[in-house]
Amino acid sequence: MKSIKHYPNSKIIIHDFFDRLEIYGCLLEFLECIDRVDTLGIFFVKDCKKEKLEKYYEEYKYDFR
C-alpha cells in the first residue's frame, strides 16, 4: 500500500501474490497485473480514488503478514 501511495507511476513486483490472495486480494482494486510467473506478479498502479487507498492504507499499515 505504501508503494502504491508514494510511487504510483512505478511497476510493483510482489512474490507469492497469487498464493496469498486472501491477504493481498484487496490490492487488485489498485493494481493491474501486467505479467505473472508462478506466484510472482508484476503490476502497474491503476487510477484510483485516493480516499479509498488512504482508508486501506490506514487499516493495513501495521499488518506485516
N, C-alpha and C positions, 0 to 999 in steps of 0.2 A: 504494500500500500504506500509506503513512504517513497519508493521509487516512482510509482505512478504519479504521486502527488508532486514530487520535486523535479522529475525528469520526464515529462510527458512526451517528448519527441525522441525518446530512446527505444531501442529494442530491449526487451526484458526476457531473460532466459531463466526458466525455473525447472530444476531437476526434480524428478519424482512427482511432477504435477498431476499426471494422469492416474497415478496410483493413489492420490490423496484428494480426489475431487470433493469428498465430503468436507474437507478442510479448506481447500483452495477454490472450490467451485464458485464462490461469490465473486472471485476476481474476473470471471468471464463476463461480468457485466461491464467491466472497464477495459478488458484486454481482448484483442483479436489474435487468434492463433494463426501464424503465417507458415509455420513448419513444425514438425514433430519427429522425434526419433525415439522409439520405445516410450519411455515415461517422461522424457525431456520435452518441454515446449518452448518455442520461440514466439514472442508476442510483440505486437505494436499496441500502443495505448489508443483506445477509441476516444472519440469526442464524447465526453460525458458531463453530467451535471456535477459541478464542483461541490455542491452542498451534500449530495449523496456520497461522494467519495470521502468527504470530510467526516460524515457520520460513520461510515465503515471504518475509517482510519482511527477515529476515537474509540470505537468499540473493540478493535483488534490490535491496537498498538502495543499492548503488553502480552499478547498471545504469541509465544515463541515456539509453537509446535513445529 
